[in-house]
């Protein structure tokens, strides 16, 4: 399965977020876009850092009342940071 776009509403658990970002990175074609959204108090800032580690880039598309929408473009087949998807267990 190959996708042009993936949208993720961030979960509260970091491990679930890492899995979702891994899945998104795996199924996106080169040039595909991953979007994440969430509130500051739900961890969107940390999620944005993980997104940037995986994709090597991120762009803040919208911010209002503590909520953010961020996108990243898949530019290569390998993640920008090789250790971003390694399990902490």
Phi and psi restraints in degrees (value plus and minus 20) as a CYANA .aco file:
   2 UNK   PHI    -147.8  -107.8
   2 UNK   PSI     116.7   156.7
   3 UNK   PHI    -145.1  -105.1
   3 UNK   PSI     133.5   173.5
   4 UNK   PHI    -110.3   -70.3
   4 UNK   PSI     -50.0   -10.0
   5 UNK   PHI    -163.7  -123.7
   5 UNK   PSI     120.9   160.9
   6 UNK   PHI    -152.2  -112.2
   6 UNK   PSI     115.2   155.2
   7 UNK   PHI    -140.3  -100.3
   7 UNK   PSI     111.4   151.4
   8 UNK   PHI    -147.5  -107.5
   8 UNK   PSI     105.7   145.7
   9 UNK   PHI    -111.4   -71.4
   9 UNK   PSI      93.5   133.5
  10 UNK   PHI     -80.4   -40.4
  10 UNK   PSI     117.6   157.6
  11 UNK   PHI    -101.7   -61.7
  11 UNK   PSI     149.3   189.3
  12 UNK   PHI     -98.2   -58.2
  12 UNK   PSI     -44.9    -4.9
  13 UNK   PHI    -112.7   -72.7
  13 UNK   PSI     113.5   153.5
  14 UNK   PHI     -83.9   -43.9
  14 UNK   PSI     -62.9   -22.9
  15 UNK   PHI     -82.1   -42.1
  15 UNK   PSI     -59.2   -19.2
  16 UNK   PHI     -84.7   -44.7
  16 UNK   PSI     -59.0   -19.0
  17 UNK   PHI     -84.1   -44.1
  17 UNK   PSI     -65.3   -25.3
  18 UNK   PHI     -78.9   -38.9
  18 UNK   PSI     -62.7   -22.7
  19 UNK   PHI     -82.9   -42.9
  19 UNK   PSI     -64.1   -24.1
  20 UNK   PHI     -83.4   -43.4
  20 UNK   PSI     -62.0   -22.0
  21 UNK   PHI     -87.2   -47.2
  21 UNK   PSI     -58.0   -18.0
  22 UNK   PHI     -80.6   -40.6
  22 UNK   PSI     -68.6   -28.6
  23 UNK   PHI     -81.3   -41.3
  23 UNK   PSI     -62.8   -22.8
  24 UNK   PHI     -82.3   -42.3
  24 UNK   PSI     -65.3   -25.3
  25 UNK   PHI     -82.7   -42.7
  25 UNK   PSI     -60.4   -20.4
  26 UNK   PHI     -85.8   -45.8
  26 UNK   PSI     -60.6   -20.6
  27 UNK   PHI    -111.2   -71.2
  27 UNK   PSI     -35.0     5.0
  28 UNK   PHI     -93.9   -53.9
  28 UNK   PSI     120.3   160.3
  29 UNK   PHI     -98.3   -58.3
  29 UNK   PSI     143.6   183.6
  30 UNK   PHI     -81.0   -41.0
  30 UNK   PSI     110.7   150.7
  31 UNK   PHI      73.5   113.5
  31 UNK   PSI     -25.7    14.3
  32 UNK   PHI     -97.2   -57.2
  32 UNK   PSI     142.2   182.2
  33 UNK   PHI    -141.7  -101.7
  33 UNK   PSI     116.8   156.8
  34 UNK   PHI    -130.7   -90.7
  34 UNK   PSI     108.2   148.2
  35 UNK   PHI    -132.3   -92.3
  35 UNK   PSI     115.8   155.8
  36 UNK   PHI    -144.6  -104.6
  36 UNK   PSI     129.9   169.9
  37 UNK   PHI    -162.4  -122.4
  37 UNK   PSI     132.8   172.8
  38 UNK   PHI     148.4   188.4
  38 UNK   PSI     156.7   196.7
  39 UNK   PHI    -115.8   -75.8
  39 UNK   PSI     138.2   178.2
  40 UNK   PHI     -77.3   -37.3
  40 UNK   PSI     -62.3   -22.3
  41 UNK   PHI     -98.7   -58.7
  41 UNK   PSI     -20.0    20.0
  42 UNK   PHI    -123.1   -83.1
  42 UNK   PSI     -23.8    16.2
  43 UNK   PHI      81.2   121.2
  43 UNK   PSI       2.4    42.4
  44 UNK   PHI     -84.7   -44.7
  44 UNK   PSI     -50.8   -10.8
  45 UNK   PHI     -86.9   -46.9
  45 UNK   PSI     -63.7   -23.7
  46 UNK   PHI     -86.2   -46.2
  46 UNK   PSI     -58.9   -18.9
  47 UNK   PHI     -83.0   -43.0
  47 UNK   PSI     -57.8   -17.8
  48 UNK   PHI     -83.9   -43.9
  48 UNK   PSI     -59.0   -19.0
  49 UNK   PHI     -83.6   -43.6
  49 UNK   PSI     -61.6   -21.6
  50 UNK   PHI     -84.7   -44.7
  50 UNK   PSI     -61.7   -21.7
  51 UNK   PHI     -78.6   -38.6
  51 UNK   PSI     -65.2   -25.2
  52 UNK   PHI     -86.1   -46.1
  52 UNK   PSI     -58.3   -18.3
  53 UNK   PHI     -83.2   -43.2
  53 UNK   PSI     -58.6   -18.6
  54 UNK   PHI     -94.7   -54.7
  54 UNK   PSI     -69.1   -29.1
  55 UNK   PHI    -114.8   -74.8
  55 UNK   PSI     -36.6     3.4
  56 UNK   PHI      63.0   103.0
  56 UNK   PSI     -16.6    23.4
  57 UNK   PHI    -181.6  -141.6
  57 UNK   PSI     140.5   180.5
  58 UNK   PHI    -182.0  -142.0
  58 UNK   PSI     131.4   171.4
  59 UNK   PHI    -154.9  -114.9
  59 UNK   PSI     106.5   146.5
  60 UNK   PHI     -97.2   -57.2
  60 UNK   PSI      95.0   135.0
  61 UNK   PHI    -111.5   -71.5
  61 UNK   PSI     -55.6   -15.6
  62 UNK   PHI    -173.1  -133.1
  62 UNK   PSI     127.1   167.1
  63 UNK   PHI    -166.8  -126.8
  63 UNK   PSI     105.1   145.1
  64 UNK   PHI    -177.1  -137.1
  64 UNK   PSI     110.1   150.1
  65 UNK   PHI      30.6    70.6
  65 UNK   PSI      19.1    59.1
  66 UNK   PHI      65.7   105.7
  66 UNK   PSI     -17.4    22.6
  67 UNK   PHI    -127.1   -87.1
  67 UNK   PSI     125.2   165.2
  68 UNK   PHI    -152.6  -112.6
  68 UNK   PSI     130.1   170.1
  69 UNK   PHI    -144.5  -104.5
  69 UNK   PSI     106.6   146.6
  70 UNK   PHI    -147.7  -107.7
  70 UNK   PSI     124.4   164.4
  71 UNK   PHI    -145.8  -105.8
  71 UNK   PSI     138.8   178.8
  72 UNK   PHI    -163.3  -123.3
  72 UNK   PSI     123.9   163.9
  73 UNK   PHI    -123.6   -83.6
  73 UNK   PSI     110.4   150.4
  74 UNK   PHI     -99.2   -59.2
  74 UNK   PSI      97.3   137.3
  75 UNK   PHI    -130.2   -90.2
  75 UNK   PSI     -30.7     9.3
  76 UNK   PHI    -172.1  -132.1
  76 UNK   PSI     146.8   186.8
  77 UNK   PHI     -95.5   -55.5
  77 UNK   PSI     -42.9    -2.9
  78 UNK   PHI    -124.7   -84.7
  78 UNK   PSI     124.0   164.0
  79 UNK   PHI     -82.6   -42.6
  79 UNK   PSI     132.0   172.0
  80 UNK   PHI     -81.6   -41.6
  80 UNK   PSI     -59.3   -19.3
  81 UNK   PHI    -135.2   -95.2
  81 UNK   PSI      92.3   132.3
  82 UNK   PHI     -79.6   -39.6
  82 UNK   PSI     -44.5    -4.5
  83 UNK   PHI    -113.9   -73.9
  83 UNK   PSI     -22.1    17.9
  84 UNK   PHI     -83.1   -43.1
  84 UNK   PSI     -50.7   -10.7
  85 UNK   PHI    -122.2   -82.2
  85 UNK   PSI     -13.7    26.3
  86 UNK   PHI     -93.3   -53.3
  86 UNK   PSI     118.3   158.3
  87 UNK   PHI     -89.9   -49.9
  87 UNK   PSI     118.8   158.8
  88 UNK   PHI     -97.8   -57.8
  88 UNK   PSI     -22.3    17.7
